[in-house]
Amino acid sequence: MNDTTHYYNQHAGQFIADTLHVDMEPLYQRFLRHLPAGARVLDAGCGAGRDALAFQQRGYQVSAFDASQALADHASRLLGQTVPVQRFDEVDEVERYDGIWACASLLHVPTAEMPSNFQALWQALKPGGVLYCSFKRGKGERDRNGRHFTDADEDQVRVWTRELPGLAGLEYWFTEDQRPDREEQWLNCLLHKGTRQLITGGDDNPFLPHLCSSIHRADAIDMAVAFIKHTGLRLLLPDLQAALDREAAGRRPARIRILTSDYLDITDPKALRALMLLQEQGAQVRVYQSLGGSFHLKAYLFAGSQDSDAHWG
């Protein structure tokens, strides 16, 4: 056990009282906007469990861990599930999580160990996923009141993460500490893991998570398929409905257009009823009458923007 972990075990009560009710909503929105409905999220270094609980209450599948036994015990009670005692470098999962949240936790890792800790978390992140982390803005390492801190600026984070395979984007922004009587500034980072160029399907690279993630990120969604079965459509409905109802997240509803047909009479009535409900929510739905001719489209087109200046499709 290092000094920092010992500190949190000894002062867990005060730390929980100081942090449990801090308003993190703006940071949640910045992180969650990249995740599909029901995504799997890891709270890495969860502390009292405040953020893991917020994600759990929003319907995400949440796992969490912390290096402090006292804090892990509190988070276990708060979440109603076991929160193991674990360090970042002990994470050995592979492409399991859509999002990893490391809020004010990696900052206790010595700078020499930071690249390997990022690598462990990165390996656990799915292609197309995002990793959030935050550091006190500054440079260098220091020990304060029994805890080790590694401060960071944008250049330092680039050094720590430059060897991460598939790093597709790195966002930075600064925020003020939300706790009373604190004047510190925080460096917030979002690391985007690129998707594979070719999605082949199968257990090792299923298509559905990529499809759901694209729906969640996109501002414009176009689907053209020869037929629709309810068994398949129901897997996309939560994300399509969420894309049409984004006001709570501070985003405009997505423009959704869906084209299908009566080709071979495969499209079933239950699927058509679900499409009608989507249309009532604002989607544009059309059914092409094939009249016995061939109609075998299968296309999914997505377009969006990143903070209104970088467009993708």
C-alpha positions in Angstrom: 0.0 0.0 0.0 1.4 3.4 -1.0 1.1 6.6 1.0 -1.7 8.0 -1.2 -3.8 4.8 -0.7 -3.1 4.9 3.0 -4.3 8.5 3.1 -7.7 7.7 1.5 -8.2 4.7 3.8 -7.5 6.9 6.8 -9.5 10.0 5.6 -12.3 8.3 3.6 -15.1 9.9 5.6 -13.9 13.4 5.0 -13.2 12.8 1.4 -16.6 11.4 0.8 -18.3 14.4 2.5 -16.2 16.8 0.4 -16.8 15.1 -3.0 -20.0 13.1 -3.0 -22.4 15.9 -3.9 -20.2 18.0 -6.2 -22.1 18.9 -9.4 -20.4 17.1 -12.3 -23.2 17.4 -14.9 -21.3 19.5 -17.5 -18.5 16.9 -17.6 -21.0 14.0 -17.7 -22.6 15.5 -20.8 -19.3 16.0 -22.5 -18.4 12.4 -21.9 -21.8 10.6 -22.4 -22.6 12.3 -25.7 -20.1 9.9 -27.3 -21.7 6.7 -25.8 -24.6 4.7 -27.2 -27.6 4.0 -24.9 -26.9 1.3 -22.4 -23.2 1.5 -23.1 -20.7 -0.4 -20.8 -18.8 2.2 -18.7 -15.8 1.7 -16.4 -15.2 4.2 -13.6 -11.5 3.8 -13.0 -10.6 5.1 -9.6 -14.2 5.7 -8.6 -13.6 7.2 -5.2 -16.8 7.4 -3.3 -18.8 6.1 -6.3 -20.5 9.5 -7.1 -19.9 9.3 -10.9 -20.5 5.6 -11.2 -23.9 6.1 -9.5 -24.8 8.9 -11.9 -24.0 6.7 -14.9 -25.9 3.8 -13.4 -29.0 5.9 -12.9 -28.9 6.9 -16.6 -29.1 3.3 -17.6 -25.5 2.5 -18.4 -23.8 -0.8 -17.5 -21.3 0.4 -14.9 -18.2 -1.3 -13.5 -15.9 0.5 -11.1 -12.8 0.0 -9.0 -10.6 1.9 -6.6 -7.2 1.4 -4.9 -8.6 2.3 -1.5 -10.4 -0.4 0.4 -12.5 2.2 2.4 -13.6 4.0 -0.7 -14.3 0.8 -2.6 -16.5 -0.4 0.3 -18.5 2.8 0.3 -18.9 2.7 -3.5 -20.1 -0.9 -3.3 -22.8 0.1 -0.9 -23.8 3.1 -3.0 -24.0 1.1 -6.3 -25.4 -2.1 -4.8 -22.7 -4.1 -6.5 -19.1 -5.2 -5.7 -16.5 -2.6 -6.4 -13.1 -4.3 -6.3 -9.9 -2.9 -4.8 -7.6 -2.5 -7.9 -4.9 -0.4 -9.4 -4.9 1.0 -13.0 -2.0 -1.3 -14.0 -4.0 -4.3 -12.9 -6.7 -3.8 -15.5 -6.3 -6.7 -17.9 -9.6 -6.7 -19.9 -9.5 -6.4 -23.6 -12.0 -4.1 -25.6 -14.7 -4.5 -23.0 -15.9 -0.9 -22.4 -17.5 1.8 -24.6 -16.3 4.5 -22.2 -13.7 4.7 -19.4 -14.0 7.5 -16.8 -10.9 8.4 -14.8 -11.9 11.6 -13.1 -9.2 13.0 -10.8 -7.7 9.5 -10.3 -4.8 9.1 -12.7 -3.3 12.2 -11.2 -2.0 10.0 -8.3 0.1 7.9 -10.6 3.9 8.8 -10.8 4.8 10.2 -14.1 7.2 7.4 -14.9 4.3 4.9 -14.7 1.8 7.0 -16.5 2.3 5.6 -20.1 1.8 2.0 -18.9 -1.3 2.9 -16.9 -2.8 4.6 -19.9 -1.9 1.5 -22.0 -3.8 -0.8 -19.5 -6.9 1.3 -19.7 -6.6 1.8 -23.4 -6.5 -2.0 -24.0 -9.8 -2.3 -22.1 -11.5 0.3 -24.3 -13.5 -0.8 -27.4 -12.7 0.6 -30.8 -14.8 3.7 -31.2 -14.8 4.3 -27.4 -13.7 7.3 -25.4 -11.5 7.7 -22.3 -12.0 10.7 -20.0 -9.3 11.8 -17.5 -8.5 14.9 -15.6 -5.5 16.4 -13.9 -4.7 19.5 -11.9 -3.3 21.9 -14.4 0.4 22.4 -14.0 3.7 20.6 -14.4 5.7 18.1 -12.3 5.1 15.9 -9.3 4.6 16.8 -5.7 3.5 15.3 -2.4 1.0 17.2 -0.4 -0.6 16.2 3.0 0.2 12.5 2.5 -0.8 12.2 -1.2 1.2 12.1 -4.4 0.1 14.3 -7.3 1.2 14.4 -10.9 0.1 17.6 -12.5 -0.2 18.0 -16.3 -0.6 20.3 -19.2 -1.6 19.4 -22.8 2.0 18.7 -23.9 2.5 16.3 -21.0 -0.6 14.3 -21.8 0.5 14.0 -25.5 3.8 12.5 -24.3 2.0 10.0 -22.1 -0.5 8.9 -24.8 1.6 9.1 -28.0 2.1 5.3 -28.1 -1.5 4.4 -27.7 -2.5 2.3 -30.7 -5.5 3.7 -32.7 -5.6 7.1 -30.9 -7.9 9.0 -33.3 -8.4 12.2 -31.4 -7.5 14.1 -28.2 -9.6 16.9 -26.8 -8.7 19.3 -24.0 -10.6 21.9 -22.0 -10.2 23.6 -18.7 -12.6 23.9 -15.7 -12.5 25.5 -12.3 -12.7 23.3 -9.2 -16.4 23.0 -8.1 -15.6 22.5 -4.4 -16.0 25.4 -2.0 -12.8 27.3 -1.1 -10.9 25.7 -4.0 -9.2 27.9 -6.7 -7.5 25.1 -8.7 -7.9 24.7 -12.4 -8.4 21.3 -14.0 -7.2 20.0 -17.3 -9.9 17.7 -18.8 -9.1 15.3 -21.6 -11.1 13.0 -23.9 -9.2 10.4 -25.8 -11.0 8.9 -28.8 -10.1 5.4 -29.9 -10.5 4.8 -33.7 -12.7 2.2 -35.1 -11.4 -0.6 -37.3 -11.4 0.2 -41.0 -13.2 -3.0 -41.8 -15.9 -4.4 -39.6 -16.2 -8.1 -40.4 -18.8 -9.2 -37.9 -18.5 -12.3 -35.7 -17.8 -12.6 -32.0 -14.5 -10.7 -32.2 -15.8 -7.7 -34.1 -19.6 -7.5 -34.0 -21.4 -4.9 -36.2 -24.1 -3.9 -33.7 -22.0 -1.9 -31.3 -20.4 0.1 -34.1 -23.9 0.8 -35.5 -25.3 1.9 -32.2 -22.3 4.1 -31.5 -22.6 5.8 -34.9 -26.3 6.5 -34.2 -25.5 8.1 -30.9 -22.8 10.3 -32.4 -24.5 11.4 -35.6 -26.6 14.4 -36.3 -27.9 12.9 -39.6 -28.8 9.2 -39.9 -29.9 7.6 -43.2 -30.8 3.9 -43.4 -31.9 2.1 -46.6 -32.6 -1.6 -46.2 -34.6 -4.0 -48.4 -36.6 -5.3 -45.4 -36.9 -4.9 -41.6 -37.7 -7.5 -39.0 -38.7 -6.5 -35.5 -36.2 -8.8 -34.0 -33.4 -6.7 -35.5 -35.1 -3.3 -35.3 -35.6 -3.7 -31.5 -31.9 -3.8 -31.0 -31.6 -0.3 -32.6 -34.7 1.3 -31.2 -33.3 2.6 -27.9 -30.5 4.4 -29.7 -32.8 5.7 -32.5 -35.3 7.0 -29.9 -32.5 8.6 -27.9 -31.2 10.3 -31.0 -34.7 11.9 -31.5 -34.9 13.1 -27.9 -31.6 14.9 -27.0 -32.8 18.1 -25.4 -31.9 16.9 -21.9 -28.3 16.4 -23.1 -28.2 19.9 -24.7 -28.1 18.6 -28.3 -30.5 19.0 -31.2 -32.5 15.9 -32.2 -30.9 13.9 -35.0 -32.4 14.0 -38.5 -33.4 10.3 -39.2 -34.5 9.0 -42.5 -35.4 5.3 -43.0 -36.3 3.6 -46.2 -37.4 0.0 -46.5 -39.7 -2.0 -48.8 -42.2 -4.8 -49.2 -39.6 -6.9 -51.1 -40.4 -10.6 -50.8 -42.9 -9.7 -48.1 -40.2 -10.1 -45.4 -40.8 -6.8 -43.5 -43.2 -7.7 -40.7 -46.1 -5.8 -39.3 -44.6 -5.4 -35.8 -41.6 -3.7 -37.4 -43.8 -1.4 -39.3 -45.7 -0.4 -36.1 -42.3 0.4 -34.5 -41.3 2.5 -37.5 -44.7 4.4 -37.2 -43.9 5.2 -33.6 -40.4 6.5 -34.7 -42.2 8.7 -37.3 -44.4 10.1 -34.6 -41.3 11.1 -32.7 -39.9 12.9 -35.8 -38.2 10.4 -38.0 -38.9 10.3 -41.7 -40.0 6.8 -42.7 -40.8 5.5 -46.2 -41.8 2.1 -47.5 -41.1 1.3 -51.2 -43.5 -0.9 -53.1 -41.4 -3.2 -55.1 -44.3 -4.6 -57.2 -42.5 -7.9 -57.6 -39.2 -6.3 -58.8 -35.8 -6.5 -57.2 -35.0 -4.2 -54.3 -32.0 -5.2 -52.2 -30.5 -2.2 -50.7 -28.5 -2.2 -47.4 -26.9 1.1 -46.6 -26.2 3.0 -43.3 -25.1 6.6 -43.7 -24.1 8.8 -40.7 -22.8 12.4 -40.5 -22.1 14.7 -37.7 -19.8 17.3 -36.3 -17.4 17.6 -33.4 -18.1 20.8 -31.4 -19.5 22.4 -34.6 -16.2 22.7 -36.4 -15.0 19.2 -37.4 -17.4 17.3 -39.6 -17.4 13.6 -40.2 -19.4 11.1 -42.2 
